[in-house]
Amino acid sequence: MSHTRRSVLAAVGSGVALTAGCLGAPGSDGTQSVSLLLNWTPNGLHVPYYAAKQQGFYEEAGVEVTEIVSGDGSDFSARQAGRGNNEFGVTSSDQVLLTAGGGIDVQSVGVMMQQSPNVVFSTREAFGGELNDPEQLAGKTVGTGPGMVRMLTELYLEATGVRSEVELVDTGYDTVQRLLAGEV
């Protein structure tokens, strides 16, 4: 296997939660059949999982990915993998810890991203131009999703000295829609 293919396999096979001991007996050809539950609706961040399937990288590693399924958030994906409903689930490290701490047997088997892709974003209309400085958030309502996203948002606002001047609201998974509606 080439270095590039090994790297892709490592990247594609990481960032997932696994139910301990959930894999069944190998098929007659030695491959394991598994399903992969995404953390959300398929998007650009999920391309490596589909590319690996299409390129045959999973089978080359002895794994037959029978299906890649749309998810409903990292918390859902971690729980489903932990309960054995899917052998693998794309999730976040905080959700693996929270799920395992809640008594569900789940473990992390790798990391897809070593740095968070989370960003602070807004519309130009809300600021009369570009958002260039965290101090521009003072007096504003900031929306954030749950879990690690919320924690990182709070840490960012604290680190930049504007947390006490911002109203932080939970937008669930509808942050973009709430922003476009002018709610945050």
Contacts in CASP RR format, 6 or more apart in sequence:
PFRMAT RR
TARGET T0000
AUTHOR 0000-0000-0000
METHOD contacts of the structure
MODEL  1
MSHTRRSVLAAVGSGVALTAGCLGAPGSDGTQSVSLLLNWTPNGLHVPYY
AAKQQGFYEEAGVEVTEIVSGDGSDFSARQAGRGNNEFGVTSSDQVLLTA
GGGIDVQSVGVMMQQSPNVVFSTREAFGGELNDPEQLAGKTVGTGPGMVR
MLTELYLEATGVRSEVELVDTGYDTVQRLLAGEV
1 9 0 8 1.000
1 60 0 8 1.000
5 57 0 8 1.000
5 60 0 8 1.000
8 48 0 8 1.000
8 51 0 8 1.000
8 52 0 8 1.000
8 55 0 8 1.000
8 57 0 8 1.000
9 52 0 8 1.000
9 57 0 8 1.000
9 60 0 8 1.000
9 61 0 8 1.000
11 48 0 8 1.000
11 112 0 8 1.000
12 48 0 8 1.000
12 49 0 8 1.000
12 51 0 8 1.000
12 52 0 8 1.000
12 57 0 8 1.000
12 58 0 8 1.000
13 49 0 8 1.000
13 52 0 8 1.000
13 88 0 8 1.000
13 109 0 8 1.000
13 110 0 8 1.000
13 112 0 8 1.000
14 109 0 8 1.000
14 110 0 8 1.000
14 111 0 8 1.000
14 112 0 8 1.000
15 90 0 8 1.000
15 91 0 8 1.000
15 108 0 8 1.000
15 109 0 8 1.000
15 110 0 8 1.000
15 111 0 8 1.000
15 112 0 8 1.000
15 113 0 8 1.000
16 36 0 8 1.000
16 81 0 8 1.000
16 88 0 8 1.000
16 89 0 8 1.000
16 90 0 8 1.000
16 91 0 8 1.000
16 108 0 8 1.000
16 109 0 8 1.000
16 110 0 8 1.000
16 112 0 8 1.000
17 77 0 8 1.000
17 78 0 8 1.000
17 81 0 8 1.000
17 82 0 8 1.000
17 88 0 8 1.000
17 89 0 8 1.000
17 90 0 8 1.000
17 91 0 8 1.000
17 95 0 8 1.000
17 96 0 8 1.000
17 99 0 8 1.000
17 106 0 8 1.000
17 107 0 8 1.000
17 108 0 8 1.000
17 109 0 8 1.000
18 81 0 8 1.000
18 87 0 8 1.000
18 88 0 8 1.000
18 89 0 8 1.000
18 106 0 8 1.000
18 107 0 8 1.000
18 108 0 8 1.000
18 109 0 8 1.000
19 81 0 8 1.000
19 82 0 8 1.000
19 83 0 8 1.000
19 84 0 8 1.000
19 87 0 8 1.000
19 105 0 8 1.000
19 106 0 8 1.000
20 105 0 8 1.000
20 106 0 8 1.000
20 107 0 8 1.000
22 81 0 8 1.000
22 82 0 8 1.000
22 84 0 8 1.000
22 87 0 8 1.000
23 32 0 8 1.000
23 34 0 8 1.000
23 87 0 8 1.000
24 32 0 8 1.000
26 32 0 8 1.000
27 33 0 8 1.000
30 62 0 8 1.000
31 59 0 8 1.000
31 62 0 8 1.000
31 63 0 8 1.000
31 64 0 8 1.000
32 62 0 8 1.000
32 63 0 8 1.000
32 64 0 8 1.000
33 64 0 8 1.000
33 66 0 8 1.000
34 63 0 8 1.000
34 64 0 8 1.000
34 65 0 8 1.000
34 66 0 8 1.000
34 86 0 8 1.000
34 87 0 8 1.000
34 88 0 8 1.000
35 65 0 8 1.000
35 66 0 8 1.000
35 67 0 8 1.000
35 68 0 8 1.000
35 69 0 8 1.000
35 86 0 8 1.000
35 87 0 8 1.000
35 88 0 8 1.000
36 49 0 8 1.000
36 65 0 8 1.000
36 67 0 8 1.000
36 68 0 8 1.000
36 69 0 8 1.000
36 86 0 8 1.000
36 87 0 8 1.000
36 88 0 8 1.000
36 89 0 8 1.000
36 90 0 8 1.000
37 69 0 8 1.000
37 71 0 8 1.000
37 77 0 8 1.000
37 80 0 8 1.000
37 81 0 8 1.000
37 85 0 8 1.000
37 86 0 8 1.000
37 88 0 8 1.000
37 89 0 8 1.000
37 90 0 8 1.000
38 46 0 8 1.000
38 49 0 8 1.000
38 68 0 8 1.000
38 69 0 8 1.000
38 70 0 8 1.000
38 71 0 8 1.000
38 77 0 8 1.000
38 89 0 8 1.000
38 90 0 8 1.000
39 71 0 8 1.000
39 73 0 8 1.000
39 74 0 8 1.000
39 76 0 8 1.000
39 77 0 8 1.000
39 89 0 8 1.000
39 90 0 8 1.000
39 91 0 8 1.000
39 92 0 8 1.000
40 70 0 8 1.000
40 71 0 8 1.000
40 72 0 8 1.000
40 73 0 8 1.000
40 173 0 8 1.000
41 70 0 8 1.000
41 71 0 8 1.000
42 50 0 8 1.000
42 68 0 8 1.000
42 70 0 8 1.000
45 112 0 8 1.000
45 117 0 8 1.000
46 68 0 8 1.000
46 90 0 8 1.000
48 112 0 8 1.000
49 65 0 8 1.000
49 68 0 8 1.000
49 90 0 8 1.000
50 68 0 8 1.000
51 57 0 8 1.000
52 58 0 8 1.000
52 65 0 8 1.000
53 65 0 8 1.000
53 68 0 8 1.000
58 64 0 8 1.000
58 65 0 8 1.000
69 86 0 8 1.000
71 77 0 8 1.000
73 91 0 8 1.000
73 173 0 8 1.000
74 90 0 8 1.000
74 91 0 8 1.000
74 92 0 8 1.000
74 94 0 8 1.000
74 95 0 8 1.000
74 147 0 8 1.000
74 148 0 8 1.000
75 91 0 8 1.000
75 95 0 8 1.000
75 98 0 8 1.000
75 99 0 8 1.000
75 146 0 8 1.000
75 147 0 8 1.000
77 86 0 8 1.000
77 89 0 8 1.000
77 90 0 8 1.000
77 91 0 8 1.000
77 95 0 8 1.000
78 89 0 8 1.000
78 91 0 8 1.000
78 95 0 8 1.000
78 96 0 8 1.000
78 98 0 8 1.000
78 99 0 8 1.000
78 104 0 8 1.000
78 106 0 8 1.000
79 99 0 8 1.000
79 104 0 8 1.000
79 106 0 8 1.000
80 86 0 8 1.000
80 89 0 8 1.000
81 87 0 8 1.000
81 88 0 8 1.000
81 89 0 8 1.000
81 91 0 8 1.000
81 106 0 8 1.000
82 99 0 8 1.000
82 104 0 8 1.000
82 105 0 8 1.000
82 106 0 8 1.000
83 104 0 8 1.000
88 109 0 8 1.000
90 112 0 8 1.000
91 99 0 8 1.000
92 147 0 8 1.000
92 148 0 8 1.000
93 108 0 8 1.000
93 111 0 8 1.000
93 148 0 8 1.000
94 147 0 8 1.000
94 148 0 8 1.000
94 151 0 8 1.000
95 147 0 8 1.000
95 148 0 8 1.000
96 106 0 8 1.000
96 107 0 8 1.000
96 108 0 8 1.000
99 106 0 8 1.000
100 106 0 8 1.000
100 107 0 8 1.000
116 148 0 8 1.000
116 152 0 8 1.000
118 148 0 8 1.000
118 149 0 8 1.000
118 152 0 8 1.000
118 153 0 8 1.000
120 131 0 8 1.000
120 134 0 8 1.000
120 137 0 8 1.000
120 142 0 8 1.000
120 153 0 8 1.000
120 156 0 8 1.000
121 131 0 8 1.000
121 179 0 8 1.000
122 131 0 8 1.000
122 179 0 8 1.000
123 179 0 8 1.000
123 180 0 8 1.000
124 130 0 8 1.000
126 140 0 8 1.000
126 182 0 8 1.000
127 136 0 8 1.000
131 137 0 8 1.000
134 156 0 8 1.000
134 157 0 8 1.000
134 160 0 8 1.000
134 161 0 8 1.000
134 162 0 8 1.000
135 160 0 8 1.000
135 162 0 8 1.000
137 157 0 8 1.000
137 162 0 8 1.000
137 165 0 8 1.000
137 166 0 8 1.000
138 162 0 8 1.000
138 165 0 8 1.000
138 166 0 8 1.000
139 165 0 8 1.000
139 166 0 8 1.000
139 167 0 8 1.000
140 166 0 8 1.000
140 167 0 8 1.000
141 166 0 8 1.000
141 167 0 8 1.000
141 168 0 8 1.000
141 169 0 8 1.000
141 183 0 8 1.000
141 184 0 8 1.000
142 153 0 8 1.000
142 157 0 8 1.000
142 166 0 8 1.000
142 167 0 8 1.000
142 168 0 8 1.000
142 169 0 8 1.000
142 184 0 8 1.000
143 153 0 8 1.000
143 168 0 8 1.000
143 169 0 8 1.000
143 170 0 8 1.000
143 171 0 8 1.000
143 175 0 8 1.000
143 178 0 8 1.000
143 179 0 8 1.000
143 184 0 8 1.000
144 150 0 8 1.000
144 153 0 8 1.000
144 154 0 8 1.000
144 168 0 8 1.000
144 169 0 8 1.000
144 170 0 8 1.000
144 171 0 8 1.000
144 175 0 8 1.000
145 153 0 8 1.000
145 170 0 8 1.000
145 171 0 8 1.000
145 172 0 8 1.000
145 173 0 8 1.000
145 175 0 8 1.000
146 170 0 8 1.000
146 172 0 8 1.000
146 173 0 8 1.000
150 168 0 8 1.000
150 170 0 8 1.000
153 168 0 8 1.000
154 163 0 8 1.000
154 168 0 8 1.000
157 163 0 8 1.000
157 166 0 8 1.000
157 168 0 8 1.000
169 183 0 8 1.000
169 184 0 8 1.000
171 178 0 8 1.000
171 183 0 8 1.000
171 184 0 8 1.000
175 184 0 8 1.000
178 184 0 8 1.000
END
